[in-house]
């Protein structure tokens, strides 16, 4: 008896479902659903933030902030990005704990970029990734102006 007898096997990889799509270029509602402060392989403390994009309609986006790095230029860039994130979450200063970001809502201006890496067999694997162009205050999609406030008057 096979362990995989009732599992579908795809002969043609192009027939395989692709799963949740990447967010297209533009502004998207986002919610921080996880944060993790950990020590990287290089030995630097790093903060990983996971964003849910448009209520889960698109693939979650992970962003890493090297706030405690030893390379000053990388640390400066990460600190600037993290400050923008903090302000877009409506905070005037950093909270005491990274977990306080979980549940915060904001808007992300995103784009897609082609990336590549070496696969297990040494071949170059190309893929698209989402990147954050800008952090913006959350847009409340439930707030619609009354009809009399919409031009033409």
N, C-alpha and C positions, 0 to 999 in steps of 0.2 A: 504494500500500500504506500502510495506517494504522499509525502507531507504537503505537496503542492498540487495535488490532483484537482482541486476546485479553484485554483488561482489562474486567471487568464494570463496567457503569454503573448506578447506582441511581437510578431515576426518583423513588422515594419515599424521602425521607431517613429516615423512621421505620423502614424496613427495613434500614438500615445497621447492621452490628454495632457495639456500643459499646466494645469493647475491654476492658481490664482495669478492674474496678470500683474505686470509692473504698472505703476501709476504713469499715465501719460504726462507729457510736459504741461506745466501750468500750476495753479494754486489748488491745494487740496486741504480739506479739514483733516486734522490729525489729533491724536490723543496719545499721550505717553502711557504705555501699558506695562513697562518694566524698566528698571535701572539695575545695573550691577557694577560695583566697584571691585576690581580684581587686579592681581599682579600679572602683567604681560610676560611673555617668554623672555623679553629683554630685561625683565626685572623692574619695570616702571609700573606704578599704579595707573590704571586707566579706568574711565567711566564709560560703560556701554549703555546707550539709551535706545529702547525699542519703541517705534512709533506705529500705531495702527492708522492706516490711511483710509479716509472716507468710510469709516465704520466697518472696515474689513473687506471692502469691495476690491481693494488692490493688496498686493503683497506687502506685509509689514516691512518697515525700513529700519535698519540698525545703523546707528552712528556711534563712533568711538571718539572720545575726547581725552587726549593725552595731557591732562591738566597738571600732572606731577612729573612730567618728563624732565630729562636732564639736558636735552637739546633745546636751548633757549628759543630759537626761531619757531620750532614745532610747538613748544609750550605757549608762546605768544599767540600763534594762530588758533590753537585749541581754546585758549582763554577768551579770545575775541568771539569765536563761534559760540562758546558756551554762555557768554554774557548776552549775546543776541537771543539765544534760546531762552534764557532766564527771563529777559524782558518781554519776549513774545508770550511767555506763560503768565504775564501780568505781575511778576514779582519785581520788587525794587532792590532786592539783594539776594544773595545765595541763601537757601534754607540751611538749617543745621545738618540735615541728613539728605542724601541723594534720593531716598525713597519718597520724600515729600513731592517730587516731580510726578510720581505716578498718579494718573487721573487728570493731569493738567491738559487743557485743550489749547490748540493754536492752529495756525494755518502755515503750511509749508509750500513755498514756491519751488517746484521740483523739475528736474530734467533727466533724460536718460543719456547714458554714456556707454560706449562699447569698452569692454575690459577683456583681458585675457590672462590666463594662468597656465602653468604646466600641469597636465593631468598625471594620474598615477603611472601611466605608461610613457610619460615623457613628452607626449604630444601637446601642442598648444591648443587650449580650449578657449573659444571666444564666446562672450556672453554680454548681454545688456544689463546694466545696473542703474538704479535710480540714485541721484545725487541731490543734495539740498542746495538751492541757489540762495534762498533767503528764508528767514524765520519771521513770521508775521503774527500779529494779534489775531485771536480766533474771530471768525466771522460767524455770527449766530444766524444760521440758515432759516431759523423760524421767524426771524424779524423781517416782516414785509411792510413797506410803507403803505399807508392807506391810499386807495386809488386817487384821491384828490391831490396827493402829494407827488404824483408821478407826472412828468411833462408829457404832452403839452398841456398847459393850464387853460 
